Amino acid sequence: MDRVSQEARLRPRVGLISALGGVMLFAAAALQATGPQPKVNEVTVQLLVTSRRGALEVIGALINGLGLLGLAATLAFLFTAARARKPELSNATLITAVVGGVLAAVGGLAYGIVITIKAHEFATHGAQTYPQANALLGSPAVAILQYAGLLGSLLVAIAFVLVSLNAMRVGLLTKFVGYLGMAAAAASLLLIGSAPALLIEVFWLLAVAYLLSGRWPNGDPPAWRTGQAEPWPSGAELRAQRQGATAARGRGAAKPSPEPRREPVTAGAPSTRATTPKRKRKRRK
């Protein structure tokens, strides 16, 4: 089976995974916003509230982890397709996407479970003081899981940029989707955990799912059909094409239309109304 046929067979499945990943990331954020919420940014209050919403924390972490795995699978598929058209691409990007996605998903789920256990312990034992809360959150397990989640998020963001850029350069992603992916990666690093960063990421996943489904408004990018790199024209090339088309239209409009041919009047030819010169009539007084 050739590469184009194999990609055509896998595209609907990966598109479904991408769409589910976007929906799960959004659902996880929605779950985080439901239920009891701490009124103040104080560690003891946060632990008490987390203990009350423990089920939501664990379920949200699980759904978020599945969404991250869907993102990693989408990035891996796009990179594999881009490398088939540009073999010099390094496998490091693929490893970064897979390792980062797994690390962020597993680390986030494990952190959600551990922090829920710690919050329940804080709420049911001791005097619920700040030193007790600080001791519970300062354990090595919590710190390791926090750093693991941050490292996974960093690796996913790096893979996000590289995959979006290279897939756009070989013509697999439109410029809009490619630049949107790089913007989502930048937002996920600069605005960690914020709603705008999440919405851009979700929108990118849904846009990729729509493209992979074969329903993109202007049709599939040519690289999916040819199996070769089909770079998009640069801004300078587009301007040159427009100027050439404008100049061609101008030359066509400036070409004069031919005048009708007049037949010469020969001597002795019968006079007709068309060949007889008009005489000026005198005005009667």
Backbone as JSON, one array per atom type, in Angstrom:
{
  "sequence": "MDRVSQEARLRPRVGLISALGGVMLFAAAALQATGPQPKVNEVTVQLLVTSRRGALEVIGALINGLGLLGLAATLAFLFTAARARKPELSNATLITAVVGGVLAAVGGLAYGIVITIKAHEFATHGAQTYPQANALLGSPAVAILQYAGLLGSLLVAIAFVLVSLNAMRVGLLTKFVGYLGMAAAAASLLLIGSAPALLIEVFWLLAVAYLLSGRWPNGDPPAWRTGQAEPWPSGAELRAQRQGATAARGRGAAKPSPEPRREPVTAGAPSTRATTPKRKRKRRK",
  "N": [[0.85, -1.19, 0.0], [0.64, 2.2, -0.92], [1.93, 5.36, 0.29], [0.1, 7.54, 0.2], [-2.41, 6.25, -0.01], [-2.43, 4.86, 2.41], [-2.42, 6.98, 4.24], [-4.86, 8.14, 3.56], [-6.57, 6.17, 4.49], [-6.09, 6.27, 7.23], [-6.65, 8.86, 7.99], [-9.47, 9.6, 8.63], [-9.76, 8.28, 11.12], [-7.75, 9.42, 12.71], [-8.65, 12.02, 12.6], [-11.04, 11.77, 14.06], [-9.95, 11.12, 16.57], [-8.57, 13.49, 17.06], [-10.71, 15.33, 17.22], [-12.11, 14.29, 19.44], [-10.1, 14.64, 21.34], [-9.97, 17.46, 21.52], [-12.57, 18.0, 22.49], [-12.49, 16.67, 24.95], [-10.45, 18.03, 26.34], [-11.71, 20.5, 26.62], [-13.96, 19.72, 28.11], [-12.74, 18.84, 30.47], [-11.72, 21.24, 31.48], [-14.15, 22.53, 31.91], [-15.22, 20.93, 33.94], [-13.45, 21.52, 35.99], [-14.28, 24.06, 36.58], [-16.72, 23.71, 37.78], [-18.72, 22.8, 40.69], [-17.73, 23.1, 44.22], [-15.75, 26.01, 44.92], [-12.69, 27.54, 45.95], [-12.78, 30.47, 47.93], [-10.8, 32.22, 48.63], [-7.28, 32.69, 48.05], [-5.72, 30.69, 49.64], [-3.79, 28.21, 51.21], [-4.8, 26.35, 53.07], [-7.55, 26.63, 52.88], [-7.88, 25.92, 50.18], [-7.15, 23.21, 50.23], [-9.18, 22.14, 51.84], [-11.44, 22.66, 50.24], [-10.75, 21.17, 47.98], [-10.87, 18.63, 49.05], [-13.6, 18.35, 49.32], [-14.45, 18.34, 46.67], [-13.31, 16.08, 45.56], [-13.93, 13.9, 43.79], [-14.55, 15.23, 41.41], [-12.08, 16.38, 40.84], [-10.42, 14.16, 40.29], [-11.77, 12.89, 38.15], [-11.76, 15.0, 36.32], [-8.99, 15.27, 35.91], [-8.45, 12.8, 34.71], [-9.98, 12.94, 32.31], [-8.75, 15.16, 31.15], [-6.18, 14.11, 30.79], [-6.7, 12.14, 28.84], [-7.44, 13.82, 26.75], [-4.98, 15.1, 26.28], [-3.48, 12.93, 25.39], [-4.83, 12.45, 23.01], [-4.13, 14.79, 21.65], [-1.34, 14.4, 21.45], [-1.32, 12.11, 19.79], [-2.4, 13.16, 17.45], [-0.44, 15.07, 16.74], [1.71, 13.31, 16.33], [0.83, 11.83, 14.08], [0.62, 13.86, 12.11], [3.3, 14.68, 12.02], [4.56, 12.35, 11.09], [3.44, 12.17, 8.54], [4.45, 14.54, 7.45], [7.2, 14.02, 7.51], [7.35, 11.98, 5.66], [7.19, 13.41, 3.34], [9.27, 15.09, 3.56], [12.08, 13.89, 4.14], [14.33, 14.57, 5.66], [13.63, 15.51, 8.15], [13.95, 15.4, 11.69], [13.68, 12.59, 13.93], [13.47, 13.35, 16.52], [11.49, 15.21, 17.03], [9.13, 13.72, 16.85], [9.52, 11.95, 19.0], [9.55, 13.79, 21.07], [6.91, 14.74, 21.0], [5.39, 12.4, 21.62], [6.5, 11.47, 24.09], [6.19, 13.79, 25.62], [3.36, 14.12, 25.6], [2.47, 11.75, 26.88], [3.79, 11.97, 29.34], [2.72, 14.39, 30.35], [0.02, 13.66, 30.5], [-0.08, 11.33, 32.2], [1.34, 12.3, 34.41], [-0.31, 14.47, 35.15], [-2.72, 13.15, 35.84], [-1.85, 11.48, 37.93], [-1.0, 13.44, 39.74], [-3.45, 14.67, 40.3], [-4.78, 12.6, 41.65], [-3.07, 12.17, 43.88], [-3.08, 14.71, 45.12], [-5.73, 14.89, 45.84], [-5.93, 12.83, 47.7], [-4.19, 13.83, 49.65], [-5.59, 16.16, 50.35], [-7.93, 15.08, 51.45], [-6.83, 13.77, 53.64], [-5.89, 15.98, 55.05], [-8.32, 17.26, 55.67], [-9.58, 15.46, 57.38], [-7.9, 14.76, 59.44], [-5.95, 15.98, 62.15], [-5.44, 19.49, 63.0], [-6.04, 21.16, 60.92], [-4.19, 23.24, 60.18], [-1.93, 25.82, 58.92], [0.88, 25.0, 58.93], [0.53, 22.21, 58.89], [-0.81, 21.85, 56.42], [1.17, 22.84, 54.7], [3.19, 20.98, 55.12], [2.03, 18.66, 54.1], [1.71, 19.31, 51.36], [4.31, 19.74, 50.7], [5.59, 17.37, 50.27], [7.84, 14.93, 48.75], [6.63, 13.39, 46.69], [4.5, 14.96, 45.7], [5.91, 17.16, 44.69], [7.53, 15.96, 42.7], [5.59, 15.0, 40.9], [4.41, 17.4, 40.13], [6.54, 18.68, 38.76], [6.92, 16.79, 36.76], [4.54, 17.0, 35.3], [4.78, 19.67, 34.41], [7.11, 19.47, 32.84], [6.21, 17.68, 30.88], [4.2, 19.26, 29.67], [5.8, 21.3, 28.63], [7.34, 19.87, 26.71], [5.29, 19.03, 24.99], [4.44, 21.52, 24.02], [6.73, 22.35, 22.61], [6.85, 20.34, 20.63], [4.44, 20.91, 19.43], [4.89, 23.39, 18.15], [6.96, 22.69, 16.3], [5.81, 20.61, 14.76], [3.5, 21.84, 13.69], [4.72, 23.88, 12.19], [6.38, 22.46, 10.32], [4.53, 20.76, 9.04], [2.93, 22.66, 7.83], [4.81, 23.84, 6.11], [5.37, 21.81, 4.23], [2.95, 21.64, 3.05], [0.77, 20.25, 4.13], [-0.87, 21.27, 6.1], [-2.98, 24.11, 6.09], [-2.03, 27.59, 5.87], [-3.38, 29.07, 7.77], [-4.19, 27.12, 9.72], [-1.67, 26.15, 10.41], [-0.28, 28.4, 11.51], [-2.05, 28.9, 13.57], [-1.66, 26.66, 15.19], [0.99, 27.12, 16.09], [0.53, 29.46, 17.52], [-1.14, 28.45, 19.51], [0.68, 26.82, 20.88], [2.49, 28.74, 21.86], [0.76, 30.21, 23.51], [0.07, 28.26, 25.38], [2.39, 28.04, 26.81], [2.99, 30.64, 27.71], [0.63, 31.43, 28.92], [-0.15, 29.57, 31.0], [-2.54, 27.19, 31.79], [-4.64, 28.99, 31.46], [-7.83, 30.26, 30.27], [-7.92, 31.42, 27.58], [-5.63, 30.21, 26.34], [-6.34, 27.5, 26.45], [-8.68, 27.51, 24.84], [-7.67, 28.21, 22.3], [-6.07, 26.0, 21.77], [-7.99, 23.93, 21.78], [-9.58, 24.77, 19.64], [-7.74, 24.51, 17.55], [-7.36, 21.71, 17.47], [-9.95, 20.89, 16.73], [-10.12, 22.15, 14.24], [-8.1, 20.8, 12.81], [-9.18, 18.25, 12.89], [-11.43, 18.64, 11.28], [-10.19, 19.26, 8.84], [-8.81, 16.85, 8.32], [-10.96, 15.2, 7.91], [-11.66, 15.62, 5.33], [-13.38, 17.61, 4.55], [-12.7, 20.24, 4.22], [-13.23, 23.69, 3.39], [-12.02, 24.71, 0.93], [-11.15, 22.39, -0.21], [-8.9, 19.53, 0.05], [-5.51, 20.22, 1.02], [-2.96, 20.22, -1.53], [-0.75, 18.51, -1.0], [-1.66, 16.26, 0.35], [-2.81, 14.76, -1.65], [-0.84, 14.33, -3.61], [1.34, 13.22, -2.3], [3.77, 14.38, -2.12], [5.95, 17.11, -1.16], [4.34, 20.17, -1.11], [4.86, 23.2, -1.1], [3.4, 26.21, 0.19], [2.8, 29.2, -1.7], [4.9, 32.07, -1.23], [4.48, 35.38, 0.26], [5.66, 37.3, -1.43], [5.72, 35.89, -3.86], [2.97, 35.57, -4.33], [2.24, 38.26, -4.66], [3.68, 38.84, -6.99], [2.38, 37.13, -8.8], [-0.19, 38.29, -8.8], [0.41, 40.84, -9.82], [1.35, 40.12, -12.36], [-1.0, 39.02, -13.49], [-2.63, 41.29, -13.45], [-1.21, 42.97, -15.21], [-1.43, 41.49, -17.58], [-4.19, 41.62, -18.03], [-4.39, 44.35, -18.43], [-2.94, 44.74, -20.83], [-4.56, 43.36, -22.57], [-6.87, 44.95, -22.51], [-5.95, 47.36, -23.58], [-5.51, 46.91, -26.29], [-6.29, 48.01, -29.5], [-9.46, 48.02, -31.17], [-10.16, 46.63, -34.4], [-10.81, 48.78, -37.25], [-13.7, 49.1, -39.32], [-13.49, 47.93, -42.67], [-13.26, 49.99, -45.52], [-14.65, 50.07, -48.69], [-13.17, 51.07, -51.75], [-14.42, 53.6, -53.99], [-14.96, 53.21, -57.32], [-14.41, 54.67, -60.61], [-17.15, 55.16, -62.77], [-18.73, 53.33, -61.59], [-21.97, 52.35, -60.51], [-23.94, 54.79, -58.95], [-24.89, 54.88, -55.61], [-27.03, 55.29, -52.75], [-25.44, 55.0, -50.51], [-22.93, 55.56, -51.46], [-23.02, 58.05, -52.55], [-22.13, 61.4, -52.02], [-23.41, 63.48, -49.46], [-25.41, 66.36, -50.09], [-25.49, 69.69, -49.1], [-28.38, 71.16, -48.03], [-30.07, 74.11, -49.03], [-31.29, 76.66, -46.96], [-34.6, 77.78, -47.0], [-35.8, 81.07, -47.5]],
  "CA": [[0.0, 0.0, 0.0], [1.47, 3.4, -0.98], [1.79, 6.28, 1.42], [-1.12, 8.33, 0.08], [-3.54, 5.38, 0.32], [-2.39, 4.57, 3.84], [-2.86, 8.19, 4.94], [-6.29, 8.29, 3.32], [-7.26, 5.22, 5.36], [-5.92, 6.65, 8.63], [-7.09, 10.23, 8.26], [-10.72, 9.71, 9.39], [-9.56, 7.84, 12.5], [-6.98, 10.45, 13.43], [-9.54, 13.17, 12.74], [-11.93, 11.51, 15.19], [-9.13, 11.24, 17.79], [-8.3, 14.91, 17.26], [-11.94, 15.98, 17.68], [-12.35, 13.85, 20.82], [-9.12, 15.29, 22.2], [-10.41, 18.83, 21.78], [-13.77, 17.99, 23.34], [-12.11, 16.25, 26.3], [-9.74, 19.14, 27.0], [-12.7, 21.5, 27.0], [-14.79, 19.16, 29.18], [-11.96, 18.83, 31.7], [-11.71, 22.61, 32.0], [-15.49, 22.83, 32.42], [-15.37, 20.26, 35.23], [-12.68, 22.27, 36.98], [-15.01, 25.28, 36.95], [-17.96, 23.37, 38.47], [-18.56, 22.35, 42.07], [-17.23, 24.1, 45.17], [-14.54, 26.72, 44.54], [-12.15, 28.31, 47.08], [-13.06, 31.9, 47.85], [-9.54, 32.96, 48.81], [-6.08, 31.97, 47.62], [-5.01, 30.29, 50.86], [-3.55, 26.8, 51.01], [-5.68, 25.53, 53.91], [-8.89, 26.68, 52.27], [-7.82, 25.16, 48.94], [-7.16, 21.79, 50.55], [-10.51, 21.78, 52.33], [-12.36, 22.64, 49.09], [-10.35, 20.03, 47.14], [-11.39, 17.42, 49.69], [-15.03, 18.28, 49.05], [-14.65, 18.08, 45.25], [-12.29, 15.1, 45.17], [-14.33, 13.13, 42.61], [-14.41, 16.11, 40.24], [-10.65, 16.56, 40.56], [-9.87, 12.95, 39.68], [-12.4, 12.7, 36.84], [-11.24, 16.05, 35.44], [-7.61, 14.94, 35.55], [-8.5, 11.68, 33.79], [-10.45, 13.43, 31.0], [-7.7, 16.02, 30.61], [-5.11, 13.23, 30.32], [-7.11, 11.55, 27.57], [-7.34, 14.87, 25.75], [-3.57, 15.29, 25.96], [-3.06, 11.8, 24.56], [-5.38, 12.71, 21.68], [-3.27, 15.82, 21.05], [-0.06, 13.78, 21.09], [-1.54, 11.23, 18.65], [-2.58, 14.03, 16.27], [0.88, 15.61, 16.39], [2.53, 12.21, 15.8], [0.38, 11.51, 12.73], [1.01, 14.95, 11.21], [4.75, 14.66, 11.82], [4.9, 11.21, 10.23], [3.07, 12.54, 7.17], [5.39, 15.57, 6.99], [8.51, 13.41, 7.28], [7.27, 11.22, 4.4], [7.38, 14.36, 2.25], [10.54, 15.78, 3.81], [12.74, 12.85, 4.96], [15.41, 15.06, 6.52], [13.13, 15.88, 9.47], [14.49, 14.54, 12.75], [12.74, 11.83, 14.76], [13.4, 13.94, 17.86], [10.19, 15.87, 17.18], [8.14, 12.68, 17.14], [9.76, 11.47, 20.38], [9.14, 14.87, 21.97], [5.45, 14.78, 21.05], [4.85, 11.23, 22.31], [6.94, 11.48, 25.49], [5.56, 14.92, 26.29], [1.95, 13.86, 25.82], [2.3, 10.71, 27.91], [4.24, 12.5, 30.63], [1.74, 15.36, 30.84], [-1.24, 12.98, 30.84], [0.1, 10.48, 33.38], [1.71, 13.16, 35.54], [-1.48, 15.24, 35.59], [-3.66, 12.26, 36.52], [-1.26, 11.07, 39.21], [-1.03, 14.59, 40.64], [-4.83, 14.85, 40.75], [-5.09, 11.57, 42.65], [-2.28, 12.4, 45.09], [-3.52, 15.93, 45.81], [-7.03, 14.59, 46.43], [-5.66, 12.05, 48.91], [-3.62, 14.75, 50.64], [-6.64, 17.06, 50.82], [-8.81, 14.31, 52.33], [-6.09, 13.57, 54.89], [-5.87, 17.25, 55.76], [-9.65, 17.59, 56.17], [-10.07, 14.49, 58.35], [-6.93, 14.53, 60.51], [-5.22, 17.13, 62.63], [-6.15, 20.73, 63.33], [-6.17, 21.95, 59.68], [-3.38, 24.45, 60.28], [-1.05, 26.09, 57.78], [2.05, 24.1, 58.91], [0.11, 20.87, 58.46], [-1.05, 21.9, 54.98], [2.45, 23.02, 54.02], [3.92, 19.72, 55.19], [1.41, 17.71, 53.18], [1.98, 19.69, 49.98], [5.74, 19.78, 50.47], [6.15, 16.02, 50.18], [8.55, 14.7, 47.48], [5.75, 12.86, 45.65], [3.77, 16.07, 45.09], [6.86, 17.96, 43.92], [7.94, 15.21, 41.5], [4.49, 14.98, 39.95], [4.25, 18.74, 39.59], [7.6, 18.91, 37.76], [6.67, 15.9, 35.62], [3.48, 17.61, 34.5], [5.32, 20.86, 33.74], [8.03, 19.02, 31.79], [5.39, 17.14, 29.79], [3.57, 20.38, 28.98], [6.84, 21.98, 27.85], [7.66, 19.04, 25.56], [4.15, 19.09, 24.06], [4.46, 22.83, 23.38], [7.83, 22.35, 21.63], [6.41, 19.52, 19.5], [3.34, 21.65, 18.8], [5.48, 24.38, 17.24], [7.72, 22.05, 15.22], [4.91, 19.86, 13.88], [2.68, 22.8, 12.95], [5.56, 24.58, 11.22], [6.82, 21.58, 9.24], [3.35, 20.31, 8.29], [2.53, 23.79, 6.99], [5.82, 24.06, 5.07], [5.25, 20.82, 3.16], [1.64, 21.78, 2.44], [-0.27, 19.39, 4.71], [-1.76, 22.17, 6.82], [-3.08, 25.45, 5.53], [-1.29, 28.58, 6.66], [-4.2, 29.43, 8.93], [-4.1, 26.08, 10.74], [-0.28, 26.07, 10.87], [0.01, 29.52, 12.42], [-2.88, 28.73, 14.76], [-0.98, 25.69, 16.05], [2.12, 27.77, 16.76], [-0.04, 30.38, 18.51], [-1.62, 27.64, 20.64], [1.85, 26.4, 21.65], [2.99, 29.9, 22.59], [-0.2, 30.55, 24.57], [0.12, 27.25, 26.44], [3.58, 28.3, 27.63], [2.93, 31.97, 28.34], [-0.61, 31.56, 29.68], [-0.38, 28.2, 31.45], [-3.79, 26.95, 32.5], [-5.63, 30.04, 31.26], [-8.9, 29.93, 29.34], [-7.57, 31.69, 26.18], [-4.71, 29.19, 25.83], [-7.1, 26.27, 26.25], [-9.6, 27.66, 23.72], [-6.9, 28.16, 21.06], [-5.67, 24.61, 21.59], [-9.18, 23.16, 21.41], [-9.98, 25.18, 18.29], [-6.79, 23.91, 16.61], [-7.67, 20.29, 17.35], [-11.18, 20.75, 15.95], [-9.82, 22.53, 12.86], [-7.35, 19.7, 12.2], [-10.14, 17.15, 12.68], [-12.25, 18.99, 10.12], [-9.35, 19.12, 7.65], [-8.54, 15.44, 8.08], [-12.18, 14.55, 7.47], [-11.82, 15.86, 3.91], [-14.47, 18.56, 4.31], [-12.2, 21.63, 4.27], [-13.98, 24.46, 2.38], [-11.34, 24.8, -0.37], [-10.62, 21.09, -0.57], [-7.67, 19.1, 0.71], [-4.25, 20.74, 0.5], [-2.46, 19.31, -2.58], [0.24, 17.54, -0.52], [-2.33, 15.02, 0.73], [-3.13, 13.99, -2.86], [0.35, 13.98, -4.4], [2.35, 12.51, -1.51], [5.0, 15.15, -2.2], [5.9, 18.43, -0.53], [3.71, 21.21, -1.95], [4.93, 24.42, -0.28], [2.51, 27.31, -0.15], [3.55, 30.36, -2.24], [5.19, 33.13, -0.27], [3.79, 36.64, 0.0], [6.26, 37.92, -2.61], [5.26, 35.15, -5.04], [1.57, 35.91, -4.55], [2.19, 39.61, -5.22], [4.14, 38.77, -8.38], [1.32, 36.54, -9.59], [-1.26, 39.27, -8.97], [0.87, 41.88, -10.72], [1.36, 39.56, -13.71], [-2.37, 38.92, -13.97], [-3.12, 42.65, -13.71], [-0.56, 43.46, -16.42], [-2.01, 40.79, -18.71], [-5.52, 42.2, -18.29], [-4.19, 45.7, -18.97], [-2.55, 44.64, -22.23], [-5.73, 42.96, -23.35], [-7.81, 46.07, -22.61], [-5.37, 48.44, -24.37], [-5.42, 46.53, -27.7], [-7.38, 48.7, -30.22], [-10.31, 47.18, -32.01], [-9.97, 46.96, -35.83], [-11.84, 49.59, -37.86], [-14.33, 48.43, -40.48], [-12.82, 48.2, -43.95], [-14.08, 50.75, -46.47], [-14.39, 49.73, -50.09], [-12.99, 52.28, -52.59], [-15.42, 53.85, -55.03], [-14.3, 53.28, -58.62], [-15.09, 55.49, -61.61], [-18.1, 54.43, -63.6], [-19.59, 52.45, -60.81], [-23.29, 52.96, -60.28], [-24.04, 55.57, -57.72], [-25.92, 54.45, -54.66], [-27.22, 56.23, -51.64], [-24.35, 54.88, -49.56], [-21.69, 56.13, -52.01], [-23.23, 59.44, -53.0], [-21.92, 62.36, -50.92], [-24.59, 64.28, -49.11], [-25.33, 67.79, -50.42], [-26.09, 70.57, -48.1], [-29.61, 71.8, -48.51], [-30.18, 75.54, -48.71], [-32.46, 77.02, -46.15], [-35.53, 78.72, -47.66], [-36.08, 82.3, -46.76]],
  "C": [[0.89, 1.24, 0.0], [1.09, 4.36, 0.15], [0.47, 7.05, 1.37], [-2.35, 7.5, 0.45], [-3.59, 5.08, 1.81], [-2.86, 5.78, 4.65], [-4.35, 8.41, 4.76], [-7.11, 7.36, 4.21], [-7.21, 5.65, 6.82], [-6.51, 8.01, 8.97], [-8.42, 10.32, 9.01], [-10.57, 9.29, 10.85], [-8.81, 8.89, 13.31], [-7.83, 11.7, 13.6], [-10.51, 13.0, 13.89], [-11.18, 11.65, 16.51], [-8.86, 12.71, 18.1], [-9.54, 15.63, 17.79], [-12.25, 15.59, 19.12], [-11.36, 14.49, 21.78], [-9.51, 16.71, 22.53], [-11.61, 18.89, 22.7], [-13.4, 17.62, 24.77], [-11.34, 17.34, 27.04], [-10.72, 20.22, 27.45], [-13.57, 21.0, 28.15], [-14.04, 19.14, 30.51], [-11.9, 20.22, 32.32], [-13.08, 22.99, 32.56], [-15.72, 22.16, 33.77], [-14.61, 20.99, 36.33], [-13.43, 23.51, 37.46], [-16.31, 24.99, 37.69], [-17.66, 22.93, 39.91], [-18.05, 23.45, 42.99], [-15.91, 24.71, 44.7], [-14.01, 27.5, 45.74], [-12.38, 29.81, 46.88], [-11.8, 32.74, 47.97], [-8.38, 32.07, 48.4], [-5.23, 31.64, 48.85], [-4.96, 28.77, 50.89], [-4.48, 25.93, 51.85], [-7.09, 25.49, 53.34], [-8.93, 25.84, 50.99], [-7.85, 23.65, 49.21], [-8.54, 21.32, 51.03], [-11.52, 21.7, 51.16], [-12.04, 21.46, 48.18], [-10.86, 18.73, 47.73], [-12.87, 17.24, 49.4], [-15.32, 17.94, 47.59], [-13.65, 17.06, 44.71], [-12.65, 14.32, 43.92], [-14.18, 13.95, 41.34], [-12.95, 16.29, 39.86], [-10.08, 15.35, 39.82], [-10.46, 12.73, 38.29], [-11.9, 13.75, 35.84], [-9.81, 15.77, 34.99], [-7.56, 13.79, 34.55], [-8.92, 12.14, 32.39], [-9.4, 14.32, 30.35], [-6.53, 15.18, 30.07], [-5.46, 12.57, 29.0], [-7.07, 12.58, 26.45], [-5.91, 15.13, 25.32], [-3.02, 14.15, 25.11], [-3.6, 11.94, 23.14], [-4.57, 13.76, 20.94], [-1.95, 15.22, 20.6], [-0.21, 12.86, 19.88], [-1.71, 12.04, 17.36], [-1.25, 14.59, 15.8], [1.76, 14.52, 15.78], [2.13, 11.86, 14.37], [0.81, 12.59, 11.74], [2.52, 14.96, 10.96], [5.16, 13.52, 10.91], [4.58, 11.51, 8.77], [4.03, 13.59, 6.62], [6.76, 14.97, 6.69], [8.5, 12.56, 6.01], [7.5, 12.12, 3.2], [8.69, 15.14, 2.38], [11.38, 14.87, 4.72], [13.82, 13.37, 5.89], [14.93, 15.51, 7.89], [13.6, 14.87, 10.51], [13.39, 13.84, 13.52], [12.6, 12.41, 16.16], [12.06, 14.63, 18.09], [9.1, 14.87, 17.52], [8.28, 12.17, 18.57], [9.29, 12.52, 21.37], [7.62, 14.9, 22.12], [4.89, 13.62, 21.87], [5.22, 11.24, 23.79], [6.26, 12.62, 26.25], [4.09, 14.68, 26.58], [1.7, 12.83, 26.9], [2.68, 11.23, 29.28], [3.25, 13.5, 31.21], [0.45, 14.68, 31.26], [-1.11, 12.18, 32.12], [0.45, 11.33, 34.61], [0.53, 13.95, 36.06], [-2.49, 14.37, 36.33], [-3.13, 11.84, 37.88], [-1.28, 12.22, 40.21], [-2.44, 14.82, 41.17], [-5.22, 13.85, 41.82], [-4.37, 11.85, 43.97], [-2.79, 13.62, 45.85], [-4.89, 15.72, 46.44], [-6.86, 13.78, 47.72], [-5.11, 12.95, 50.01], [-4.69, 15.68, 51.21], [-7.59, 16.32, 51.76], [-8.12, 14.05, 53.67], [-6.07, 14.85, 55.71], [-7.23, 17.55, 56.39], [-10.12, 16.66, 57.28], [-9.12, 14.23, 59.52], [-6.26, 15.85, 60.89], [-6.11, 18.34, 62.83], [-6.35, 21.62, 62.12], [-5.43, 23.3, 59.77], [-2.5, 24.61, 59.03], [0.2, 25.2, 57.79], [1.69, 22.68, 58.46], [-0.11, 20.84, 56.94], [0.25, 22.02, 54.21], [3.27, 21.73, 54.03], [3.35, 18.69, 54.23], [1.77, 18.03, 51.72], [3.47, 19.72, 49.67], [6.38, 18.41, 50.37], [6.83, 15.81, 48.83], [7.64, 14.21, 46.37], [5.0, 13.99, 44.93], [4.7, 16.9, 44.22], [7.26, 17.25, 42.63], [6.83, 15.21, 40.45], [4.23, 16.35, 39.35], [5.28, 19.01, 38.49], [7.41, 18.01, 36.54], [5.6, 16.47, 34.71], [3.97, 18.83, 33.74], [6.26, 20.49, 32.6], [7.25, 18.46, 30.61], [4.73, 18.24, 28.99], [4.58, 21.13, 28.12], [7.19, 21.19, 26.6], [6.53, 19.07, 24.53], [4.15, 20.43, 23.32], [5.56, 22.9, 22.32], [7.42, 21.53, 20.4], [5.29, 20.21, 18.72], [3.88, 22.62, 17.76], [6.13, 23.7, 16.04], [6.81, 21.32, 14.24], [4.06, 20.82, 13.06], [3.48, 23.49, 11.85], [5.92, 23.68, 10.04], [5.65, 21.06, 8.41], [2.83, 21.43, 7.39], [3.52, 23.99, 5.85], [5.71, 23.06, 3.93], [3.86, 20.82, 2.54], [0.56, 20.88, 2.97], [-1.3, 20.19, 5.48], [-1.82, 23.5, 6.08], [-2.31, 26.43, 6.4], [-2.07, 28.99, 7.9], [-4.05, 28.42, 10.05], [-2.67, 25.97, 11.28], [0.06, 27.17, 11.85], [-0.83, 29.43, 13.69], [-2.25, 27.73, 15.72], [0.19, 26.3, 16.78], [1.64, 28.78, 17.8], [-0.55, 29.63, 19.73], [-0.45, 27.19, 21.51], [2.4, 27.56, 22.48], [2.06, 30.26, 23.74], [-0.14, 29.55, 25.7], [1.33, 27.43, 27.33], [3.47, 29.62, 28.39], [1.71, 32.13, 29.24], [-1.03, 30.19, 30.2], [-1.67, 28.1, 32.25], [-4.86, 27.99, 32.3], [-6.67, 29.61, 30.23], [-8.55, 30.25, 27.89], [-6.64, 30.64, 25.58], [-5.45, 27.89, 25.54], [-8.0, 26.37, 25.02], [-8.87, 27.61, 22.38], [-6.5, 26.72, 20.75], [-6.83, 23.74, 21.14], [-9.6, 23.49, 19.98], [-9.05, 24.58, 17.25], [-7.1, 22.44, 16.39], [-8.94, 20.07, 16.51], [-10.95, 21.13, 14.49], [-9.06, 21.43, 12.14], [-8.28, 18.52, 11.95], [-11.0, 17.41, 11.46], [-11.46, 18.85, 8.82], [-9.1, 17.66, 7.31], [-9.79, 14.68, 7.61], [-12.42, 14.73, 5.98], [-12.91, 16.84, 3.57], [-14.0, 20.01, 4.36], [-12.83, 22.44, 3.13], [-13.33, 24.51, 1.0], [-10.75, 23.48, -0.83], [-9.34, 20.77, 0.18], [-6.47, 19.86, 0.16], [-3.61, 19.74, -0.47], [-1.5, 18.23, -2.06], [-0.41, 16.23, -0.09], [-2.61, 14.15, -0.48], [-1.88, 13.51, -3.59], [1.35, 13.14, -3.63], [3.69, 13.19, -1.53], [4.82, 16.47, -1.46], [5.34, 19.43, -1.53], [3.7, 22.5, -1.16], [3.95, 25.47, -0.76], [3.32, 28.47, -0.72], [3.73, 31.43, -1.18], [4.41, 34.39, -0.62], [4.33, 37.34, -1.24], [5.8, 37.23, -3.89], [3.8, 35.45, -5.35], [1.43, 37.3, -5.16], [2.63, 39.61, -6.68], [3.08, 38.16, -9.28], [0.18, 37.52, -9.83], [-0.85, 40.37, -9.93], [0.91, 41.38, -12.17], [-0.03, 39.46, -14.3], [-2.95, 40.29, -14.3], [-2.53, 43.2, -14.99], [-1.14, 42.78, -17.66], [-3.39, 41.33, -19.05], [-5.4, 43.58, -18.89], [-3.81, 45.67, -20.44], [-3.72, 44.24, -23.1], [-6.72, 44.1, -23.54], [-7.29, 47.17, -23.5], [-5.3, 48.12, -25.84], [-6.57, 47.15, -28.47], [-8.19, 47.73, -31.06], [-10.16, 47.57, -33.46], [-11.15, 47.75, -36.38], [-12.45, 48.85, -39.04], [-13.68, 48.86, -41.78], [-13.78, 48.92, -44.9], [-13.68, 50.38, -47.89], [-14.23, 50.99, -50.91], [-14.06, 52.37, -53.66], [-14.7, 54.03, -56.35], [-15.13, 54.09, -59.59], [-16.01, 54.64, -62.44], [-18.99, 53.5, -62.85], [-20.91, 53.1, -60.57], [-23.36, 53.63, -58.92], [-25.18, 55.04, -56.87], [-26.03, 55.47, -53.56], [-26.07, 56.2, -50.67], [-23.09, 55.53, -50.06], [-21.82, 57.56, -52.45], [-23.02, 60.38, -51.85], [-23.16, 63.19, -50.69], [-24.36, 65.74, -49.47], [-26.07, 68.61, -49.38], [-27.29, 71.28, -48.66], [-29.64, 73.25, -48.06], [-31.45, 75.81, -47.92], [-33.3, 78.03, -46.91], [-35.77, 79.92, -46.78], [-37.59, 82.51, -46.67]]
}
